[in-house]
Amino acid sequence: MSVSDHICDVISKCAQSLFAFEVRRCQGMNNEALEQIYKAAVIAKLLYASPAWWGFATAADKQRVEAFVRRGVHHGLYRATDPTPTQLAEARDDSLFSNVLTNSNHVLK
């Protein structure tokens, strides 16, 4: 499976959950709870293991992820001021690299 296929598959699965968020909103769940669940479920799923594949994703793949998160912003599930998927993926990649550099027992040292 290519990175593009992976991204399309994950976005498709996450898109199915948007309806559930709207149902919960109509049932009275507050926006703060919806935002937390969106971050925990959707953003986490979109960027799962991103240090392993983000560097191999094409610009179009990254745009797809960004566009999907913008849909979340439009639906009031993610704040426009929250980090973008690119910022989150790069921070995770930097964190992984930093951990490798500072861990004297790491297998790559």
N, CA, C and O atoms as a DFTB+ gen file, in Angstrom:
436 C
 N C O
     1  1       0.841      -1.175       0.000
     2  2       0.000       0.000       0.000
     3  2       0.889       1.241       0.000
     4  3       1.801       1.365       0.817
     5  1       0.615       2.144      -0.913
     6  2       1.399       3.374      -0.996
     7  2       0.929       4.364       0.067
     8  3      -0.120       4.180       0.684
     9  1       1.713       5.402       0.266
    10  2       1.347       6.446       1.221
    11  2       0.050       7.118       0.779
    12  3      -0.807       7.418       1.610
    13  1      -0.097       7.354      -0.509
    14  2      -1.321       7.975      -1.025
    15  2      -2.540       7.108      -0.732
    16  3      -3.588       7.617      -0.336
    17  1      -2.403       5.808      -0.926
    18  2      -3.506       4.893      -0.622
    19  2      -3.841       4.919       0.863
    20  3      -5.010       4.916       1.249
    21  1      -2.803       4.944       1.687
    22  2      -2.998       4.996       3.139
    23  2      -3.758       6.256       3.531
    24  3      -4.707       6.195       4.312
    25  1      -3.349       7.381       2.996
    26  2      -3.978       8.655       3.334
    27  2      -5.437       8.673       2.881
    28  3      -6.312       9.108       3.630
    29  1      -5.701       8.210       1.677
    30  2      -7.086       8.162       1.184
    31  2      -7.945       7.263       2.063
    32  3      -9.092       7.593       2.364
    33  1      -7.391       6.129       2.473
    34  2      -8.125       5.182       3.315
    35  2      -8.443       5.800       4.684
    36  3      -9.569       5.702       5.171
    37  1      -7.456       6.424       5.284
    38  2      -7.653       7.019       6.609
    39  2      -8.637       8.190       6.537
    40  3      -9.502       8.321       7.403
    41  1      -8.515       9.028       5.532
    42  2      -9.441      10.153       5.388
    43  2     -10.862       9.646       5.177
    44  3     -11.815      10.211       5.715
    45  1     -11.001       8.597       4.405
    46  2     -12.324       8.015       4.177
    47  2     -12.945       7.529       5.489
    48  3     -14.124       7.764       5.751
    49  1     -12.150       6.858       6.297
    50  2     -12.654       6.369       7.583
    51  2     -12.994       7.524       8.520
    52  3     -13.998       7.476       9.230
    53  1     -12.170       8.550       8.521
    54  2     -12.426       9.707       9.382
    55  2     -13.659      10.481       8.913
    56  3     -14.406      11.018       9.731
    57  1     -13.869      10.538       7.609
    58  2     -15.022      11.264       7.071
    59  2     -16.325      10.623       7.534
    60  3     -17.320      11.316       7.746
    61  1     -16.320       9.317       7.689
    62  2     -17.521       8.626       8.153
    63  2     -17.893       9.046       9.570
    64  3     -19.065       9.009       9.941
    65  1     -16.914       9.438      10.350
    66  2     -17.184       9.820      11.734
    67  2     -17.748      11.238      11.845
    68  3     -18.307      11.587      12.885
    69  1     -17.617      12.060      10.808
    70  2     -18.142      13.426      10.881
    71  2     -19.644      13.442      11.123
    72  3     -20.155      14.306      11.835
    73  1     -20.350      12.485      10.530
    74  2     -21.793      12.404      10.740
    75  2     -22.101      12.154      12.213
    76  3     -23.030      12.743      12.767
    77  1     -21.326      11.287      12.837
    78  2     -21.532      10.983      14.255
    79  2     -21.334      12.234      15.121
    80  3     -22.040      12.423      16.112
    81  1     -20.389      13.070      14.750
    82  2     -20.173      14.309      15.495
    83  2     -21.391      15.231      15.380
    84  3     -21.804      15.846      16.363
    85  1     -21.951      15.321      14.200
    86  2     -23.124      16.168      14.014
    87  2     -24.321      15.620      14.789
    88  3     -25.105      16.388      15.347
    89  1     -24.462      14.298      14.824
    90  2     -25.547      13.691      15.599
    91  2     -25.384      14.028      17.072
    92  3     -26.346      14.407      17.739
    93  1     -24.162      13.888      17.576
    94  2     -23.908      14.204      18.991
    95  2     -24.169      15.675      19.286
    96  3     -24.685      16.015      20.352
    97  1     -23.821      16.537      18.360
    98  2     -24.084      17.971      18.561
    99  2     -25.597      18.209      18.648
   100  3     -26.060      18.960      19.506
   101  1     -26.353      17.575      17.769
   102  2     -27.813      17.725      17.785
   103  2     -28.421      17.147      19.059
   104  3     -29.481      17.586      19.506
   105  1     -27.744      16.165      19.636
   106  2     -28.237      15.563      20.876
   107  2     -27.829      16.374      22.106
   108  3     -28.184      16.015      23.229
   109  1     -27.092      17.452      21.903
   110  2     -26.789      18.348      22.995
   111  2     -25.374      18.300      23.540
   112  3     -25.088      18.962      24.538
   113  1     -24.474      17.539      22.920
   114  2     -23.090      17.513      23.410
   115  2     -22.455      18.880      23.154
   116  3     -22.627      19.465      22.085
   117  1     -21.728      19.374      24.141
   118  2     -21.153      20.717      23.997
   119  2     -19.933      20.709      23.068
   120  3     -19.317      19.671      22.827
   121  1     -19.610      21.888      22.560
   122  2     -18.530      22.017      21.571
   123  2     -17.168      21.631      22.127
   124  3     -16.355      21.043      21.414
   125  1     -16.909      21.951      23.385
   126  2     -15.612      21.615      23.976
   127  2     -15.386      20.102      23.981
   128  3     -14.297      19.628      23.659
   129  1     -16.415      19.359      24.344
   130  2     -16.308      17.897      24.349
   131  2     -16.119      17.371      22.921
   132  3     -15.312      16.470      22.690
   133  1     -16.856      17.931      21.979
   134  2     -16.722      17.506      20.582
   135  2     -15.313      17.779      20.059
   136  3     -14.746      16.953      19.344
   137  1     -14.744      18.938      20.414
   138  2     -13.380      19.262      19.985
   139  2     -12.371      18.281      20.566
   140  3     -11.463      17.837      19.864
   141  1     -12.523      17.945      21.828
   142  2     -11.595      17.001      22.457
   143  2     -11.686      15.625      21.818
   144  3     -10.667      14.978      21.577
   145  1     -12.903      15.178      21.546
   146  2     -13.085      13.869      20.914
   147  2     -12.540      13.879      19.495
   148  3     -11.938      12.902      19.053
   149  1     -12.751      14.990      18.774
   150  2     -12.240      15.110      17.407
   151  2     -10.715      14.993      17.395
   152  3     -10.138      14.302      16.554
   153  1     -10.075      15.682      18.344
   154  2      -8.612      15.607      18.418
   155  2      -8.150      14.202      18.778
   156  3      -7.194      13.689      18.198
   157  1      -8.826      13.588      19.728
   158  2      -8.423      12.267      20.200
   159  2      -8.694      11.176      19.172
   160  3      -7.923      10.223      19.062
   161  1      -9.760      11.304      18.436
   162  2     -10.138      10.251      17.504
   163  2      -9.671      10.527      16.076
   164  3      -9.020       9.686      15.457
   165  1     -10.003      11.695      15.565
   166  2      -9.751      11.980      14.145
   167  2      -8.316      12.438      13.900
   168  3      -7.625      11.865      13.058
   169  1      -7.863      13.451      14.615
   170  2      -6.499      13.950      14.389
   171  2      -5.486      12.860      14.705
   172  3      -4.509      12.686      13.977
   173  1      -5.718      12.124      15.788
   174  2      -4.803      11.038      16.149
   175  2      -4.764       9.969      15.069
   176  3      -3.697       9.444      14.752
   177  1      -5.921       9.644      14.502
   178  2      -5.962       8.628      13.439
   179  2      -5.291       9.134      12.165
   180  3      -4.574       8.389      11.497
   181  1      -5.524      10.397      11.834
   182  2      -4.918      10.971      10.621
   183  2      -3.391      10.961      10.686
   184  3      -2.721      10.708       9.685
   185  1      -2.853      11.235      11.861
   186  2      -1.403      11.408      11.986
   187  2      -0.706      10.242      12.686
   188  3       0.461      10.350      13.061
   189  1      -1.416       9.131      12.861
   190  2      -0.822       7.980      13.524
   191  2       0.457       7.556      12.791
   192  3       0.442       7.356      11.576
   193  1       1.535       7.425      13.515
   194  2       2.846       7.013      12.989
   195  2       3.342       7.950      11.886
   196  3       4.059       7.516      10.984
   197  1       2.968       9.222      11.952
   198  2       3.360      10.168      10.904
   199  2       4.868      10.293      10.708
   200  3       5.289      10.546       9.579
   201  1       5.715      10.132      11.738
   202  2       7.152      10.208      11.457
   203  2       7.622       9.132      10.470
   204  3       8.646       9.296       9.806
   205  1       6.878       8.051      10.382
   206  2       7.261       6.975       9.472
   207  2       6.855       7.245       8.026
   208  3       7.510       6.750       7.109
   209  1       5.795       8.014       7.800
   210  2       5.317       8.166       6.429
   211  2       5.220       9.613       5.947
   212  3       5.144       9.836       4.739
   213  1       5.220      10.604       6.838
   214  2       5.008      11.993       6.419
   215  2       6.046      12.443       5.386
   216  3       5.706      13.147       4.435
   217  1       7.285      12.051       5.564
   218  2       8.335      12.448       4.634
   219  2       8.177      11.849       3.243
   220  3       8.721      12.377       2.274
   221  1       7.432      10.745       3.140
   222  2       7.207      10.095       1.845
   223  2       5.912      10.558       1.179
   224  3       5.644      10.210       0.029
   225  1       5.120      11.334       1.894
   226  2       3.854      11.824       1.342
   227  2       4.127      12.932       0.334
   228  3       5.021      13.758       0.519
   229  1       3.349      12.931      -0.720
   230  2       3.482      13.989      -1.723
   231  2       2.804      15.253      -1.210
   232  3       2.071      15.227      -0.221
   233  1       3.061      16.351      -1.896
   234  2       2.408      17.612      -1.527
   235  2       0.895      17.473      -1.633
   236  3       0.163      18.030      -0.814
   237  1       0.422      16.736      -2.632
   238  2      -1.022      16.526      -2.800
   239  2      -1.592      15.719      -1.637
   240  3      -2.699      15.995      -1.175
   241  1      -0.840      14.721      -1.159
   242  2      -1.287      13.936      -0.003
   243  2      -1.422      14.817       1.226
   244  3      -2.415      14.748       1.950
   245  1      -0.421      15.640       1.450
   246  2      -0.444      16.530       2.608
   247  2      -1.583      17.540       2.491
   248  3      -2.212      17.891       3.489
   249  1      -1.843      18.003       1.279
   250  2      -2.948      18.933       1.052
   251  2      -4.291      18.273       1.385
   252  3      -5.188      18.917       1.929
   253  1      -4.421      16.973       1.050
   254  2      -5.648      16.254       1.367
   255  2      -5.890      16.207       2.871
   256  3      -7.008      16.419       3.340
   257  1      -4.832      15.928       3.613
   258  2      -4.945      15.881       5.074
   259  2      -5.303      17.263       5.608
   260  3      -6.187      17.398       6.453
   261  1      -4.617      18.282       5.115
   262  2      -4.902      19.656       5.548
   263  2      -6.350      20.044       5.221
   264  3      -7.028      20.665       6.041
   265  1      -6.813      19.683       4.042
   266  2      -8.182      20.015       3.630
   267  2      -9.205      19.310       4.518
   268  3     -10.235      19.888       4.863
   269  1      -8.923      18.085       4.878
   270  2      -9.860      17.373       5.744
   271  2      -9.944      18.045       7.112
   272  3     -11.033      18.173       7.672
   273  1      -8.828      18.467       7.642
   274  2      -8.831      19.141       8.945
   275  2      -9.543      20.492       8.830
   276  3     -10.212      20.918       9.771
   277  1      -9.406      21.159       7.696
   278  2     -10.143      22.418       7.494
   279  2     -11.660      22.167       7.512
   280  3     -12.430      23.018       7.957
   281  1     -12.080      20.992       7.023
   282  2     -13.503      20.629       7.134
   283  2     -13.907      20.547       8.597
   284  3     -15.006      20.959       8.969
   285  1     -13.020      20.016       9.424
   286  2     -13.283      19.961      10.859
   287  2     -13.416      21.356      11.452
   288  3     -14.245      21.590      12.331
   289  1     -12.595      22.279      10.966
   290  2     -12.684      23.674      11.413
   291  2     -14.036      24.244      10.994
   292  3     -14.715      24.898      11.785
   293  1     -14.416      23.995       9.761
   294  2     -15.686      24.487       9.234
   295  2     -16.872      23.966      10.060
   296  3     -17.845      24.687      10.279
   297  1     -16.784      22.727      10.507
   298  2     -17.857      22.113      11.300
   299  2     -17.765      22.467      12.788
   300  3     -18.599      22.033      13.583
   301  1     -16.763      23.247      13.159
   302  2     -16.621      23.654      14.551
   303  2     -16.050      22.574      15.445
   304  3     -16.262      22.594      16.657
   305  1     -15.323      21.624      14.858
   306  2     -14.753      20.521      15.623
   307  2     -13.272      20.723      15.927
   308  3     -12.706      20.027      16.770
   309  1     -12.656      21.664      15.247
   310  2     -11.230      21.948      15.411
   311  2     -11.067      23.450      15.248
   312  3     -11.694      24.053      14.376
   313  1     -10.253      24.041      16.057
   314  2     -10.084      25.493      16.000
   315  2      -9.048      25.880      14.951
   316  3      -8.038      25.199      14.774
   317  1      -9.310      26.961      14.277
   318  2      -8.381      27.450      13.256
   319  2      -7.046      27.828      13.869
   320  3      -6.029      27.849      13.176
   321  1      -7.036      28.128      15.168
   322  2      -5.795      28.505      15.849
   323  2      -4.994      27.289      16.331
   324  3      -3.845      27.431      16.749
   325  1      -5.593      26.105      16.273
   326  2      -4.869      24.884      16.661
   327  2      -3.822      24.560      15.598
   328  3      -3.938      25.012      14.459
   329  1      -2.802      23.783      15.960
   330  2      -1.757      23.455      14.981
   331  2      -2.307      22.706      13.766
   332  3      -3.220      21.887      13.873
   333  1      -1.727      23.012      12.624
   334  2      -2.115      22.313      11.397
   335  2      -1.532      20.899      11.410
   336  3      -0.615      20.623      12.183
   337  1      -2.043      20.007      10.578
   338  2      -1.459      18.674      10.504
   339  2       0.035      18.703      10.162
   340  3       0.807      17.894      10.675
   341  1       0.433      19.628       9.303
   342  2       1.848      19.738       8.961
   343  2       2.667      20.118      10.191
   344  3       3.728      19.543      10.436
   345  1       2.180      21.075      10.956
   346  2       2.888      21.468      12.169
   347  2       2.961      20.316      13.167
   348  3       4.002      20.094      13.785
   349  1       1.863      19.586      13.326
   350  2       1.852      18.448      14.248
   351  2       2.805      17.347      13.797
   352  3       3.552      16.794      14.604
   353  1       2.774      17.031      12.497
   354  2       3.643      15.971      11.977
   355  2       5.110      16.355      12.109
   356  3       5.938      15.525      12.483
   357  1       5.434      17.599      11.806
   358  2       6.823      18.041      11.919
   359  2       7.286      18.055      13.371
   360  3       8.436      17.722      13.656
   361  1       6.403      18.436      14.288
   362  2       6.761      18.422      15.716
   363  2       7.012      16.998      16.192
   364  3       7.942      16.756      16.961
   365  1       6.197      16.060      15.745
   366  2       6.394      14.656      16.121
   367  2       7.686      14.110      15.528
   368  3       8.400      13.346      16.178
   369  1       7.979      14.501      14.307
   370  2       9.215      14.067      13.668
   371  2      10.431      14.634      14.405
   372  3      11.407      13.923      14.640
   373  1      10.366      15.907      14.763
   374  2      11.457      16.534      15.517
   375  2      11.631      15.878      16.880
   376  3      12.754      15.667      17.339
   377  1      10.520      15.559      17.520
   378  2      10.574      14.909      18.829
   379  2      11.229      13.529      18.728
   380  3      12.057      13.161      19.561
   381  1      10.851      12.783      17.707
   382  2      11.457      11.458      17.511
   383  2      12.955      11.594      17.263
   384  3      13.749      10.859      17.851
   385  1      13.345      12.524      16.401
   386  2      14.761      12.722      16.091
   387  2      15.538      13.152      17.333
   388  3      16.647      12.678      17.578
   389  1      14.948      14.048      18.106
   390  2      15.585      14.498      19.337
   391  2      15.757      13.349      20.325
   392  3      16.796      13.242      20.976
   393  1      14.756      12.496      20.438
   394  2      14.842      11.348      21.337
   395  2      15.933      10.373      20.901
   396  3      16.619       9.791      21.741
   397  1      16.092      10.199      19.606
   398  2      17.147       9.322      19.106
   399  2      18.513       9.912      19.444
   400  3      19.419       9.194      19.866
   401  1      18.654      11.217      19.258
   402  2      19.943      11.868      19.520
   403  2      20.326      11.874      20.996
   404  3      21.501      11.731      21.335
   405  1      19.343      12.036      21.868
   406  2      19.663      12.173      23.294
   407  2      19.680      10.860      24.059
   408  3      20.128      10.829      25.205
   409  1      19.209       9.786      23.463
   410  2      19.164       8.493      24.138
   411  2      20.444       7.722      23.795
   412  3      20.601       7.231      22.676
   413  1      21.346       7.621      24.758
   414  2      22.632       6.942      24.499
   415  2      22.472       5.448      24.278
   416  3      23.376       4.799      23.753
   417  1      21.336       4.898      24.671
   418  2      21.095       3.464      24.496
   419  2      20.286       3.137      23.243
   420  3      19.919       1.983      23.021
   421  1      20.011       4.138      22.438
   422  2      19.200       3.905      21.245
   423  2      19.951       3.020      20.256
   424  3      21.173       3.103      20.136
   425  1      19.228       2.195      19.569
   426  2      19.809       1.230      18.641
   427  2      20.577       1.912      17.483
   428  3      21.496       1.320      16.915
   429  1      20.206       3.117      17.150
   430  2      20.865       3.806      16.037
   431  2      22.150       4.513      16.433
   432  3      22.813       5.100      15.577
   433  1      22.520       4.474      17.707
   434  2      23.759       5.140      18.149
   435  2      24.892       4.161      18.178
   436  3      26.016       4.527      18.522
